[in-house]
């Protein structure tokens, strides 16, 4: 049999390369991507989520770095009372002369701390709670899930208002209460993932190799539930901002002389017609944080779940 040629001639006489069935092996230099790299690549394709992440980072930096470089503190009283927005006071001043920009920065800082703490407490408790419930099943699952159902019937805002008022409106107490009451939502989601994974081959192999239950839960089951946990954490940040705003609005959140975005809106609602800048600037930041966090959560859900087939946005 004659040797195969590396090229053939088309009807127009132009040589064209053909595949060689026998010969040297081809070498591909494409690097294998890890799951994290693939998730980051999918997330970058979600343009709205990326833009929201950049905006949220800017807001967080503004909240925590801004007070260090701004010329006024939120407690300073200036002679320029009830002034509209200007170069000296970008967000105007209130009737006492407090700089509106400094007040919003402080309120933004406190609201972000509450929201992040709520997400941290809820996800930490929820992961442990749901992992134990889904892995052991039986009586442990029944008791833990009925406890979750019971907690979910408690009006979180009302309980946080009652207990938060006894602590003088300390932000950490409000965050702990709201985070604990939100943990069952994460626990139920994690339990569903664990139930679907506990009978998989890699879990059986870990058991056969003598891995303890705690190692299986923490090293094998929980990492596979991280996609659900991360998405829930982002949504809890947005919910935490709105919950803190609601509590401060009704007078049970952060208390004066400290401030928060909800407290600023409460103080400005009587002056919305005469000094609207006191009301709309805090409200704008609440809307921005809630929207950006929700868009980031949407992008993370698409990136961490390869079965998603959404188009690029």
C-alpha positions, -999 to 999 in steps of 0.1 A, spaced: 0 0 0 14 34 -10 21 61 16 -7 86 23 0 122 12 0 151 37 -20 172 12 -44 167 -16 -54 187 -47 -89 202 -50 -107 206 -83 -93 242 -86 -58 229 -83 -51 244 -49 -34 221 -24 -54 215 7 -42 199 40 -58 166 48 -58 146 80 -31 120 85 -44 88 100 -10 74 107 20 94 118 32 115 147 8 123 175 -4 159 177 5 179 207 -20 203 222 -8 231 245 -42 241 258 -40 243 296 -67 225 316 -89 249 335 -99 243 371 -135 245 382 -128 279 398 -113 292 366 -143 280 346 -166 297 371 -147 329 369 -148 328 331 -186 323 331 -190 351 357 -170 375 335 -194 369 307 -223 382 328 -216 419 321 -244 432 344 -230 411 374 -194 423 367 -205 460 365 -226 455 397 -195 440 415 -174 470 405 -200 494 418 -205 475 450 -167 475 457 -167 512 451 -196 517 475 -179 496 502 -146 515 498 -165 548 499 -182 537 532 -150 527 550 -124 549 534 -144 580 528 -148 590 565 -110 589 568 -104 615 541 -135 636 542 -131 669 560 -163 665 582 -173 638 607 -209 627 610 -211 644 644 -196 677 633 -220 707 633 -212 734 607 -226 769 605 -242 760 571 -276 746 583 -303 735 559 -281 741 528 -288 723 495 -261 703 478 -230 723 469 -192 719 464 -187 724 502 -215 700 511 -222 675 482 -252 660 499 -263 693 516 -268 698 554 -296 693 578 -313 718 601 -286 714 628 -257 719 603 -246 682 600 -229 675 567 -251 652 547 -222 634 529 -206 626 562 -239 614 576 -245 592 546 -210 577 548 -215 567 584 -250 553 578 -237 534 548 -209 520 569 -232 508 597 -258 493 572 -231 474 553 -217 460 586 -251 448 597 -258 432 563 -225 414 560 -228 401 596 -263 388 589 -250 369 558 -220 355 577 -240 343 607 -268 328 585 -245 309 561 -223 296 589 -252 282 610 -271 271 579 -242 251 564 -236 232 597 -274 228 603 -282 216 568 -251 194 565 -259 174 597 -296 172 588 -290 159 553 -262 135 561 -277 117 591 -314 118 580 -338 99 602 -346 113 637 -319 140 635 -332 153 601 -368 153 614 -359 173 646 -337 198 629 -361 205 600 -391 208 623 -370 233 643 -363 252 611 -400 253 602 -407 266 637 -381 294 634 -394 304 600 -428 311 614 -413 337 638 -416 373 624 -379 381 622 -384 419 622 -406 419 653 -382 397 673 -352 417 662 -371 449 672 -379 435 706 -345 422 715 -326 449 697 -343 476 717 -331 460 749 -295 463 737 -298 500 729 -299 494 692 -264 479 690 -258 469 654 -241 436 662 -271 424 683 -295 432 654 -272 414 630 -270 383 652 -307 381 657 -315 385 620 -287 362 610 -299 334 633 -335 337 621 -323 335 584 -301 304 590 -330 279 584 -333 292 548 -297 283 541 -300 250 561 -329 238 539 -310 245 507 -279 228 519 -298 198 532 -313 193 497 -278 193 481 -264 169 508 -293 145 504 -286 143 466 -249 137 472 -247 114 502 -253 82 482 -228 91 454 -198 69 447 -172 93 460 -190 94 494 -191 56 495 -154 55 487 -147 80 515 -166 58 539 -148 27 527 -114 44 533 -124 51 569 -132 88 567 -152 101 597 -186 116 594 -173 151 602 -146 148 575 -171 136 549 -195 165 557 -168 192 559 -144 180 532 -168 164 506 -204 174 511 -201 211 521 -177 221 493 -202 207 468 -229 228 483 -208 260 481 -225 272 449 -259 273 467 -244 288 499 -226 317 480 -258 326 461 -278 326 493 -251 347 511 -253 374 484 -291 375 486 -289 377 524 -267 408 521 -295 425 502 -321 413 525 -300 424 555 -298 460 542 -335 462 537 -342 446 572 -319 470 589 -335 499 571 -370 487 581 -359 484 618 -343 518 619 -373 533 602 -396 521 629 -371 532 656 -358 497 667 -326 496 647 -294 517 652 -300 545 677 -288 581 679 -262 595 683 -250 568 658 -268 566 625 -277 543 596 -293 547 562 -327 537 576 -323 562 605 -314 590 581 -345 583 561 -366 583 592 -352 616 603 -357 632 569 -392 620 561 -408 651 577 -386 674 556 -389 656 522 -408 685 507 -385 713 520 -351 695 521 -354 665 498 -317 658 496 -318 645 532 -342 618 521 -332 608 486 -294 604 490 -297 577 517 -325 560 498 -304 560 466 -277 541 483 -301 515 497 -315 509 462 -280 507 447 -268 481 473 -299 460 470 -298 460 432 -261 454 428 -261 425 453 -290 408 436 -273 411 402 -241 397 416 -261 368 430 -277 362 396 -243 361 380 -228 338 406 -258 314 402 -251 312 364 -213 309 369 -214 282 396 -240 261 380 -227 249 346 -261 236 337 -273 271 333 -276 281 297 -285 318 300 -273 341 273 -246 367 278 -259 399 292 
